[in-house]
Amino acid sequence: MNANELFDLTGETAVVLGGTGVLGGAMAEALASAGARVAVVGRNAERGRYRVANIEQAGGKALFEAADALDRASLTRARDAIVKQCGTFSILVNGAGGNRAEATLGPGGDFCKLPLEAWQNVFDLNLVGGVLLPSQVFGETLLAGGRGSVINIASVSGMTPLSRVVAYSAAKAAVINLTQFLAREWANRGVRVNAISPGFFPAEQNRAMLLQPDGQYTERGAKIVGHTPMARFGEAWELAGAVIWLASPQASSFVTGANIVVDGGFSAITI
């Protein structure tokens, strides 16, 4: 098998939850560029249709289905609509997630006063809606078909707890743990489960933390870049190789339970 065949996703259908966002959208476009038909799933219809249009303009195949990752009934409706249009699917990217300002500790913040509701919201967003419910709902179809690849989006903060984003770090650590659990449970049923842990990629939620309006680094952004051997932030397209590799039933056929780190070397440095 040559390299082109290894990474050819022609004939596969991929479901990308969170495909309306910057990173999820880049992964959706990457899968489409490899030949997969892509179902973009998210809450924002305008952004979802924009992503579909981008894929189609590049010669790919895509559709949008609206769903709330924290609502099982909503996810089930989206899954059934995708199956009706595409027949089935074999790739699931769980890319929903994010942080909440009220669950972040600023300099000198008191952990003992962190609101429980804020903590729970971040865990719901990243663990329950980010992996648990989508894996249950869409995983039924993958298991019934006896094949597939689930790709959960974790974070380097799930490997080493970063300052300030305490709830987010703990939730992403749980994502990595759940990924390993599902990999073990589903390995003999034909479904591989892996995670990608991005480092720092400027997107909607963290751009103001990392970059000033003129594009210069903020104080925190400069510290992060200073801790990154490649001395820069990542760009969304740089997740393409990892997601296509993990999605491919040929290229990563013996890979499950792995956490693929894409962080410019950030996690390789200890201080």
C-alpha positions in Angstrom: 0.0 0.0 0.0 1.5 3.4 -1.0 1.3 6.6 1.0 -1.6 8.0 -0.9 -3.7 4.9 -0.2 -2.8 5.0 3.5 -4.3 8.4 4.0 -7.2 8.1 1.5 -10.6 8.5 3.2 -12.7 8.2 0.0 -15.9 6.3 0.8 -15.7 7.2 4.5 -18.1 9.6 6.3 -16.9 11.7 9.2 -19.0 13.4 11.9 -17.2 16.4 13.4 -18.8 17.8 16.6 -17.7 21.3 17.2 -17.0 21.6 13.5 -18.3 25.2 13.5 -15.3 26.4 15.5 -11.8 27.3 14.3 -10.0 24.1 15.3 -13.0 21.8 14.7 -13.6 23.5 11.3 -10.0 23.0 10.3 -10.2 19.3 11.1 -13.5 19.0 9.2 -11.9 20.6 6.1 -8.8 18.3 6.5 -10.9 15.2 6.5 -12.9 16.4 3.5 -9.6 17.1 1.6 -8.6 13.5 2.2 -11.8 12.3 0.5 -14.3 11.9 3.4 -17.8 13.2 3.3 -18.1 15.4 6.4 -21.1 16.1 8.6 -20.4 19.3 10.5 -22.4 19.2 13.8 -22.8 22.3 16.1 -25.2 24.8 17.5 -24.5 27.7 15.2 -26.2 27.1 11.8 -24.7 30.2 10.2 -21.1 29.1 11.0 -21.9 25.5 10.2 -23.2 26.3 6.7 -20.2 28.6 6.2 -17.9 25.6 6.9 -19.9 23.4 4.6 -19.6 26.0 1.8 -15.8 26.2 2.3 -15.5 22.4 2.0 -17.7 22.3 -1.1 -15.9 25.2 -2.8 -12.7 23.1 -2.3 -14.3 20.2 -4.1 -15.3 18.2 -1.0 -18.6 16.8 0.2 -20.3 18.1 3.4 -23.5 18.7 5.2 -24.5 20.5 8.4 -26.7 19.2 11.2 -27.6 21.4 14.2 -27.2 19.8 17.6 -26.4 20.7 21.2 -23.6 18.4 22.5 -25.2 18.5 26.0 -28.6 17.4 24.8 -28.9 13.6 24.1 -32.1 14.0 22.1 -30.6 16.7 20.0 -27.6 14.5 19.3 -29.8 11.5 18.5 -31.8 13.6 15.9 -28.5 14.7 14.3 -27.2 11.2 14.2 -30.3 9.8 12.6 -30.4 12.6 10.0 -26.8 11.9 9.1 -27.5 8.2 8.7 -30.5 8.9 6.6 -28.5 11.1 4.2 -25.2 9.2 4.2 -26.1 5.6 5.0 -23.7 5.4 7.9 -20.4 7.0 9.2 -17.1 5.6 10.4 -15.3 8.6 11.9 -16.3 10.6 14.9 -14.4 13.7 16.0 -15.5 15.0 19.4 -14.4 18.6 19.2 -16.9 20.4 21.4 -15.5 22.1 24.4 -14.2 25.3 25.9 -13.6 27.3 29.1 -15.6 29.7 31.3 -14.1 32.9 32.7 -15.8 32.3 36.1 -14.0 28.9 36.4 -10.6 30.6 35.8 -8.3 31.7 38.7 -6.6 35.0 38.0 -3.3 35.9 39.6 -3.7 35.6 43.4 -7.1 34.0 43.0 -8.5 31.9 45.8 -9.2 28.3 44.8 -11.3 27.8 47.9 -13.8 30.3 46.5 -14.0 28.9 43.0 -17.8 28.5 42.3 -19.0 24.9 42.1 -21.5 25.8 39.4 -18.7 27.2 37.2 -16.6 24.1 37.8 -19.6 21.9 36.8 -20.3 24.0 33.7 -16.7 23.4 32.4 -16.9 19.7 33.1 -20.2 19.5 31.4 -18.9 21.3 28.4 -15.6 19.4 28.0 -16.4 16.0 29.4 -20.1 15.3 29.2 -20.8 17.2 26.0 -17.3 17.0 24.7 -17.0 13.2 24.9 -19.5 11.3 27.0 -22.8 12.0 25.3 -21.5 12.1 21.7 -19.6 8.9 22.2 -22.7 7.2 23.6 -25.0 8.4 20.9 -22.8 8.2 17.8 -20.8 5.3 19.3 -23.9 3.1 19.0 -23.8 3.4 15.2 -20.0 2.8 15.0 -20.3 -0.3 17.2 -23.3 -1.6 15.2 -21.2 -1.3 12.1 -18.2 -3.0 13.7 -15.7 -0.4 12.6 -14.7 3.1 13.2 -12.4 5.7 14.7 -13.3 8.1 17.5 -11.0 11.1 18.0 -11.4 13.1 21.1 -9.9 16.6 21.4 -8.1 16.9 24.7 -5.4 19.5 25.6 -1.9 19.7 26.9 -3.5 21.2 30.0 -5.0 17.7 30.6 -1.4 16.3 30.8 0.0 19.0 33.1 -2.3 21.4 34.9 -1.7 24.9 33.7 -2.0 27.9 35.9 -5.4 29.7 36.1 -7.4 27.2 34.0 -7.9 24.8 36.8 -11.4 23.4 35.9 -10.5 23.2 32.2 -7.3 21.3 32.9 -9.1 18.8 35.2 -11.8 18.3 32.6 -9.3 17.6 29.8 -7.4 15.2 32.0 -10.7 13.3 32.4 -11.1 13.4 28.6 -7.8 11.6 28.2 -8.7 9.1 30.9 -12.1 8.4 29.3 -10.4 8.0 25.9 -8.2 5.3 27.3 -11.2 3.6 28.9 -13.2 3.5 25.7 -10.2 2.3 23.7 -9.9 -0.7 26.0 -13.7 -1.4 25.9 -14.2 -1.0 22.2 -10.9 -2.5 20.8 -12.4 -5.9 20.2 -15.5 -4.4 18.6 -13.6 -2.8 15.7 -13.7 0.8 17.0 -10.5 2.6 17.8 -10.5 5.6 20.3 -7.7 8.1 20.5 -7.2 11.7 21.6 -5.4 14.7 20.2 -4.0 17.2 22.7 -3.4 20.5 21.0 -1.1 23.1 22.6 -1.8 26.8 22.1 -3.8 27.6 19.0 -5.4 31.1 18.9 -9.2 30.7 18.4 -12.3 32.5 19.4 -12.2 31.8 23.2 -8.5 32.3 23.9 -7.4 34.9 21.3 -7.7 37.8 23.7 -5.7 36.0 26.3 -2.9 35.3 23.9 -2.8 38.2 21.4 -3.4 41.9 21.6 -5.7 43.6 19.0 -2.7 44.5 17.0 -1.4 40.9 16.9 1.3 41.4 19.4 1.6 38.9 22.3 -0.1 39.6 25.6 2.0 39.2 28.7 0.6 35.6 29.1 1.0 34.9 25.4 4.6 35.9 25.5 5.2 33.6 28.5 3.6 30.7 26.7 5.6 31.3 23.5 8.7 31.5 25.6 8.0 28.1 27.0 7.4 26.6 23.6 10.6 25.3 21.8 9.2 26.2 18.4 8.7 29.8 19.7 5.2 30.4 18.3 1.6 29.4 18.5 0.1 26.6 16.4 -2.1 27.3 13.4 -5.4 25.4 12.9 -4.3 23.6 9.8 -1.4 22.0 11.7 -3.9 19.6 13.3 -4.7 18.2 9.8 -2.1 15.5 9.7 -2.9 14.1 13.1 -6.7 13.9 12.5 -6.3 12.3 9.0 -3.9 9.8 10.4 -6.1 8.8 13.3 -9.2 8.7 11.1 -7.6 6.4 8.5 -8.4 2.7 8.9 -5.3 2.0 6.9 -2.7 4.4 8.4 -3.5 3.9 12.1 -5.1 0.5 12.1 -3.1 -0.6 15.2 -3.4 2.7 17.1 -5.9 3.0 20.0 -5.8 4.5 23.4 -3.1 7.0 22.2 -2.9 10.7 23.1 -1.3 12.6 20.2 0.3 15.8 21.3 0.5 18.7 18.8 2.0 21.5 20.8 5.3 22.7 19.3 7.2 21.1 22.1 5.4 22.9 24.9 4.9 19.7 27.0 8.5 18.7 26.5 9.8 21.4 28.8 9.7 21.3 32.6 10.6 24.1 34.8 
